[in-house]
């Protein structure tokens, strides 16, 4: 699961750096930094993936004016679907997002 989070974090940071926040923490004193949290903030949605000891917890929030109106914990497969839909909608609204997402998929 951590490999998935690492790959996804790298892709999202590269494609949408302003909308993506990634928190990394070192595993032990000398261990490598690993993804602990990924947050994608879009105009009407906020998606978060939390990595915790080999498991992933996913959540989604409907946002208006920067305030979360509805917050849900969702299954990882549903989170991926929500992220895909949100990114597709963002690509329709924003040419830069469309180009970045096209590059991410290559």
C-alpha positions in Angstrom: 0.0 0.0 0.0 2.8 2.4 0.7 4.1 1.9 -2.8 0.7 3.1 -4.1 0.8 6.2 -1.9 4.4 7.0 -3.0 3.6 6.6 -6.7 0.3 8.6 -6.4 1.9 11.4 -4.4 4.7 11.8 -7.0 2.3 11.9 -9.9 -0.1 14.4 -8.3 2.7 16.6 -7.0 4.1 16.7 -10.6 0.8 17.3 -12.3 -1.0 19.6 -9.9 1.5 21.1 -7.5 -0.7 23.9 -6.3 -3.6 21.7 -5.5 -1.7 18.8 -3.9 -0.2 18.7 -0.5 1.9 15.7 0.6 3.2 15.1 4.1 6.2 12.8 4.5 7.8 11.5 7.6 11.0 9.6 8.2 10.6 6.0 9.2 12.9 5.9 12.3 16.0 8.0 12.8 17.7 7.1 9.6 15.0 5.6 7.5 13.7 7.0 4.3 10.9 9.6 4.3 7.5 8.0 3.5 4.2 9.5 2.5 1.9 9.9 5.5 -0.8 12.0 3.9 -1.9 13.2 0.5 -4.4 16.0 0.2 -5.8 17.2 -3.1 -7.7 20.5 -2.8 -10.0 21.5 -5.7 -12.5 24.3 -5.8 -15.5 22.1 -4.7 -13.8 19.0 -3.2 -11.0 18.0 -0.9 -9.7 14.4 -1.0 -7.3 13.0 1.6 -5.4 9.7 1.8 -3.8 8.9 5.1 -1.1 6.2 5.2 -0.9 4.5 8.6 1.2 1.4 9.3 0.6 -0.3 6.0 -3.0 0.7 5.6 -4.7 3.6 3.8 -7.6 5.6 5.0 -9.4 7.7 2.5 -11.8 10.6 3.0 -13.6 13.0 0.8 -15.2 16.4 1.6 -17.5 18.7 -0.3 -16.1 22.3 0.0 -17.7 25.7 -0.5 -15.9 28.9 0.2 -13.0 26.9 1.7 -15.3 25.3 4.3 -16.0 21.6 4.3 -19.8 21.1 4.2 -19.8 17.4 4.1 -17.1 15.0 5.1 -17.0 11.2 4.6 -14.7 8.3 5.1 -14.8 6.2 2.0 -13.4 2.9 0.7 -10.1 3.3 -1.3 -11.7 2.2 -4.5 -14.5 4.8 -4.1 -11.8 7.4 -3.3 -10.0 6.6 -6.5 -13.2 7.0 -8.4 -14.0 10.3 -6.7 -10.4 11.6 -7.4 -10.7 10.6 -11.1 -14.1 12.4 -11.4 -12.8 15.5 -9.6 -9.6 15.7 -11.8 -11.7 15.2 -15.0 -13.9 18.1 -13.9 -10.9 20.2 -13.1 -9.4 19.5 -16.5 -12.6 20.6 -18.2 -12.4 24.0 -16.4 -8.6 24.6 -16.6 -6.3 24.3 -19.5 -3.2 24.0 -17.3 -4.8 21.2 -15.3 -5.7 19.4 -18.6 -2.1 19.5 -19.8 -0.7 18.5 -16.5 -3.1 15.5 -16.2 -2.3 14.4 -19.7 1.3 14.4 -18.9 0.6 12.5 -15.7 -1.1 9.7 -17.6 1.7 9.2 -20.1 
